Amino acid sequence: MSSFGLDKKIDTTKLKFSQIETYWGAFLTDFFSFFMIVAT
């Protein structure tokens, strides 16, 4: 995440929101994958 912030020139106030968005996206991906595996 820190290298991403440096590459995109994200300031520290917005970095926390980027981290939350990244974790939320990872959670949703795992959540839907779990139910796809259960359904098959």
FENQUI-V195229 format. One record per helix or strand. SS is the DSSP state (a for helix, b for strand). FROM is the first residue (numbers start at 1). LEN is the number of residues. Records with the same first field share a line. If there is no record, write none. Layout:
SS=FROM-LEN + FROM-LEN
This chain:
a=2-7 + 12-28
